[in-house]
């Protein structure tokens, strides 16, 4: 389902609002030291992030039916996301994207894709232990990587294997 000019215009406006809010949020989080990772690696076009996009919602969106319906309507009508399932534990909606072509593994409306698609996986970098899809070319890298690597090197009782294991677990690999 390709985007027409009206849907593209709506998505462009929504993307602008999303981008401004996200930039302000990240400026605040970085200033307070609450984003422990930076993004390493690069996209390898695996498209796993497109197979079943998920959106975690807040308490009010999850528990108030009218608000929940409005959010789901927006994602269906504007973003082309069809609800597949809900995860109560995460307060998340899991979708099927109507723009994702499973045969070519490409988006048919890449130029007007939603902000959440453009931003993946940066939003995960605020988590304590970000987990990306298997095979994704991106990876989280600790912001204080050099300091932590120096500390690991100064530990005489650690074997090279132990150092490598710790470096991976602490997201110190580029």
N, C-alpha and C positions, 0 to 999 in steps of 0.2 A: 504494500500500500504506500505509494509515494505521496509526499506532502504537496498539496496545492498551494497557490499563492496566499490564501487567507490563513491557512494553518501555519505556513512558514512565517508569516508576519506575526502571528500570535506567539509562536515559539521564539522568535527573535526578541520580542518584547519581554517575554518571561525569562529568557536567558539573560538579558540585561539586568533585570531585577535580581535574579539568582546570583549572578556574578558579583554584583555590588554587595549584597548581603554576605556572600561567602568571603569576599576580600576583607570586609570589616571584621567578620568572625575570626579569620585567620590572623589578622594583624593583632587582635586582642590576645588570641591564644599564644602566638609566638612571643609577644611582649611579656607575657606572664610565664613563659617557659613550659607551656602545656602541650607542645607538639614535640615529642621526643625524637621523631624520625624525619629524615628527608627522603626523597624518592630517588632510588638508584635504578640502573638498568634502562631498558627501553621496550616499547611495545613490539611484540613479535607477531602481531596479527593473528593470535590464536582464536580470538573472538569468544572465549569462554565467558567473558563478562557480559556478552550479549545474549547468551543462551537462556538465562532465567534471571533477569534483573530483579533485585529486591530493594524494597524501600522500608526502612525502619521509621516508624511514626511515634509521635509523642503520646502521652497519656490521654489527653483530650481527644485527639484524632481517633485513637483506638477505641475509647469507651463511649463516645457520643456518636450515635448512628448517623445523624444528619451530617456532621462534619466528616465522618468516615466516607459516606456516600459521595460527598462533594469532591474529596480527594481522589477517590477511585474514578469518578466521572471525568475529572480533569485528566488523569493519566490515560484513561481510555480514549477520550475524544481528542485530546491535544497531542499526547505522546504516542498513542497507538499501543498502549500496554493493556493486555487482557489479563485479568486476575486469574491465577491458577490455584493458588493456595494461600493460607494465612499461617503464620507462625506465632502462636500465643506467647511462647517463651521469650521471643525476641521483639514482640509487637511489630511484626514485619509482614508486608504483603509481597508475595512472589508472583511475578508476571511472566507472560510470554509476549515478546515484542513483535508486533506485526510488521515492523520494518526490517527485521533480521531474516535474511534468506539463508536457510540452513544448508542448501546445496552449495552456494558460493561462499558462505560464511562471511557475508558482507551486509552492510546496512544500505537499504535503498534510499535513505534520506539522510545520509551522513552529514551533509552541509547544514541541516537543521536539527541535528540530534539534540536531545535535552542536556541541560547542564550536568546532571548526574552521570550521563554517559561520557561527556567531555572530561569530567573531573576524576573518573576512576583511574587509579586507586588512591588518589591523594587523600580522600576522606578517611581512609583506613589508617592513615599515619598518626591519627590522634589516639588510637587504641593502645592499650598497654602491650599487646602482643598481636600486631596486625598479621592476618593470614590472607594471602593472595591465592588466586587459583593456581593449581598445579600446572606448570608449563608457561605461566605468565612471565614475560621478560622483565617486568618491573620487580623491584624488591625494596623493602624498607631498609634504611641505613641509619644507624644511631647518629644523632647530631654530634655527640662527643666521642666519636669513633676513635680518633687519634689518641686521645687521653686513655681510653679504655684499652686499646691495643698496647700502648706503652706499659700500662699496669700489668697486663697479661704477660708481656715479655719479661718483666722483672720477677716473675714467680718461678723460682728455681725448681720447685717440686712438681711442676706441671710438665707432662710429656707433650711432644708436638701434636699428637692425636688429641689430647685433652684441650690444648690451646685452640685447635681447629674447631673442635666441638663447641667450646665456649664462644668462640668468635661467631659461629653460625647462630647459636642460641641468643646471643646478645645483639644480633643484626649488625655485625661489624664488617661484613663482606660487602665490597662494592659491586 
